[in-house]
Amino acid sequence: MSGIWISSEEVAGVGMDIARMRGESLVRLVWRGEKAHISAYLPSLIDLVEKEKPSAVIFPSQVDLNDLAAGLASALNCPFISGCIKVAADETGLEAQRHIYGGAAVQVVRSDAWPVVLTLVGGERVELEGVEIKEVFPVSQTAVKVLERKVKESANRPITEAKVVISIGRGFKRREDIVLVKDLAARLSGEIGCTRPIASELHWLPESVCIGLSGVQVSPDLYLALGISGQVQHVVGIRGARVIVAVNQDEKAPIFGVADFGIVGDLYNFIPLFLEALKGTR
Ligand SMILES: Cc1cc2nc3c(=O)[nH]c(=O)nc-3n(C[C@H](O)[C@H](O)[C@H](O)COP(=O)(O)OP(=O)(O)OC[C@H]3O[C@@H](n4cnc5c(N)ncnc54)[C@H](O)[C@@H]3O)c2cc1C
């Protein structure tokens, strides 16, 4: 058995750690086939893995890739650990951490069998120069065909890399009010994030800036939460923030339990006052 296979740079950090621990090489999978749906690659991926016997195959945790990973593990009849937030390999196997109970607890899972299939939440991008490439082609017809691809609306700069994140929740009454936050973001050179209802229910901001369990995890120097209640599914996405400031009119809002600084008040009063206070500062 050899090689740690990764399906993208996003999971390269973990792939590299496992490869180093086991003294194996890192291999990058490349999908070929312009209009193929990801599920179409499964048969050729299974063939390739059965032939070349990698020790681990690692995917980023995304809806279609989760299905592919599960299908691969099922075909290989090997361990599959989904939604890992941390993975550490040792002499015999590996230990992974994953959120359970909607992010309220962390489960530690151990696997001492190889090969293993993993999906990873978050992950660390690593430059992949000199890494061996394996190509996977779709070889069979699936019921799903890609008719068109549209580029997803995305933030200017990946929110995961921002030093300042200003995040909005349902405390905002109207979509037009987001302009207030845009002013603030421009003043603080920050990026705008949001809670799930703002992205998935109201569609005021793209899903790519939804922070939390089903969104992205951020680790800015400053996280400013405006009108956010602070449910655990949101808070798991901001645990890496250095300083959390929350503005909420409900003094009992759970966000104050994780905030370093809490302001009990109306965000519509706070934003203009804060902008005013920032005037004249660098
Ligand atoms: C499986 C699962 C996954 C989930 N994943 C995520 C996720 O990834 N990210 C996420 O964010 N959520 C997620 N959720 C949803 C989560 O549970 C909460 O429902 C959501 O985070 C609440 O969003 P909110 O804080 O914007 O809204 P609310 O909970 O409605 O809170 C709004 C807050 O605004 C305050 N407010 C109202 N008006 C004002 C004002 N004028 N000034 C100041 N404060 C004001 C209120 O006091 C309140 O605390 C998930 C849920 C489930 C079940």
The ligand as a Tripos MOL2 file, in Angstrom:
@<TRIPOS>MOLECULE
LIG
   53    58     1     0     0
SMALL
NO_CHARGES

@<TRIPOS>ATOM
      1 C1        -27.6520   21.3650   11.0860 C.3       1 LIG1
      2 C2        -27.6210   22.8650   11.2380 C.ar      1 LIG1
      3 C3        -26.5440   23.5620   10.7200 C.ar      1 LIG1
      4 C4        -26.4720   24.9410   10.8640 C.ar      1 LIG1
      5 N1        -25.3930   25.6050   10.3630 N.ar      1 LIG1
      6 C5        -25.2880   26.9280   10.5770 C.ar      1 LIG1
      7 C6        -24.1200   27.6330   10.1430 C.ar      1 LIG1
      8 O1        -23.1980   27.0900    9.5470 O.2       1 LIG1
      9 N2        -24.0760   28.9600   10.4000 N.ar      1 LIG1
     10 C7        -25.0600   29.6400   11.0610 C.ar      1 LIG1
     11 O2        -24.9230   30.8540   11.2680 O.2       1 LIG1
     12 N3        -26.1700   28.9960   11.4540 N.ar      1 LIG1
     13 C8        -26.3170   27.6640   11.2270 C.ar      1 LIG1
     14 N4        -27.4470   27.0440   11.6310 N.ar      1 LIG1
     15 C9        -28.5660   27.8620   12.1330 C.3       1 LIG1
     16 C10       -28.3890   28.2540   13.5970 C.3       1 LIG1
     17 O3        -28.8810   27.2370   14.4280 O.3       1 LIG1
     18 C11       -29.1350   29.5720   13.9100 C.3       1 LIG1
     19 O4        -30.4930   29.4020   13.5530 O.3       1 LIG1
     20 C12       -28.5760   30.7870   13.1800 C.3       1 LIG1
     21 O5        -27.1880   30.8840   13.3880 O.3       1 LIG1
     22 C13       -29.2580   32.0350   13.7310 C.3       1 LIG1
     23 O6        -28.9360   33.1120   12.9220 O.3       1 LIG1
     24 P1        -29.0360   34.5900   13.4610 P.3       1 LIG1
     25 O7        -28.1810   34.7560   14.6730 O.co2     1 LIG1
     26 O8        -28.7980   35.4670   12.2820 O.co2     1 LIG1
     27 O9        -30.5890   34.7570   13.8010 O.3       1 LIG1
     28 P2        -31.3650   34.7500   15.1620 P.3       1 LIG1
     29 O10       -31.0810   33.5380   15.9570 O.co2     1 LIG1
     30 O11       -32.7870   35.0390   14.8220 O.co2     1 LIG1
     31 O12       -30.7700   35.9870   15.9740 O.3       1 LIG1
     32 C14       -30.9500   37.3270   15.6480 C.3       1 LIG1
     33 C15       -30.3760   38.1390   16.7860 C.3       1 LIG1
     34 O13       -30.4300   39.5080   16.4460 O.3       1 LIG1
     35 C16       -30.7480   40.2380   17.6180 C.3       1 LIG1
     36 N5        -31.3270   41.5170   17.1590 N.ar      1 LIG1
     37 C17       -32.5320   41.7390   16.5770 C.ar      1 LIG1
     38 N6        -32.6550   43.0230   16.2300 N.ar      1 LIG1
     39 C18       -31.5150   43.6440   16.6140 C.ar      1 LIG1
     40 C19       -31.0460   44.9790   16.5290 C.ar      1 LIG1
     41 N7        -31.7680   45.9300   15.9330 N.pl3     1 LIG1
     42 N8        -29.8220   45.2590   17.0470 N.ar      1 LIG1
     43 C20       -29.0610   44.3030   17.6450 C.ar      1 LIG1
     44 N9        -29.4560   43.0200   17.7360 N.ar      1 LIG1
     45 C21       -30.6580   42.6920   17.2260 C.ar      1 LIG1
     46 C22       -31.7100   39.3760   18.3860 C.3       1 LIG1
     47 O14       -31.6990   39.6970   19.7660 O.3       1 LIG1
     48 C23       -31.1570   37.9840   18.1050 C.3       1 LIG1
     49 O15       -30.2690   37.5630   19.1270 O.3       1 LIG1
     50 C24       -27.5290   25.6460   11.5060 C.ar      1 LIG1
     51 C25       -28.6170   24.9380   12.0110 C.ar      1 LIG1
     52 C26       -28.6580   23.5720   11.8890 C.ar      1 LIG1
     53 C27       -29.8390   22.8290   12.4550 C.3       1 LIG1
@<TRIPOS>BOND
     1     1     2 1
     2     2     3 ar
     3     2    52 ar
     4     3     4 ar
     5     4     5 ar
     6     4    50 ar
     7     5     6 ar
     8     6     7 ar
     9     6    13 1
    10     7     8 2
    11     7     9 ar
    12     9    10 ar
    13    10    11 2
    14    10    12 ar
    15    12    13 ar
    16    13    14 ar
    17    14    15 1
    18    14    50 ar
    19    15    16 1
    20    16    17 1
    21    16    18 1
    22    18    19 1
    23    18    20 1
    24    20    21 1
    25    20    22 1
    26    22    23 1
    27    23    24 1
    28    24    25 2
    29    24    26 1
    30    24    27 1
    31    27    28 1
    32    28    29 2
    33    28    30 1
    34    28    31 1
    35    31    32 1
    36    32    33 1
    37    33    34 1
    38    33    48 1
    39    34    35 1
    40    35    36 1
    41    35    46 1
    42    36    37 ar
    43    36    45 ar
    44    37    38 ar
    45    38    39 ar
    46    39    40 ar
    47    39    45 ar
    48    40    41 1
    49    40    42 ar
    50    42    43 ar
    51    43    44 ar
    52    44    45 ar
    53    46    47 1
    54    46    48 1
    55    48    49 1
    56    50    51 ar
    57    51    52 ar
    58    52    53 1
@<TRIPOS>SUBSTRUCTURE
     1 LIG1         1 GROUP 0 **** ****
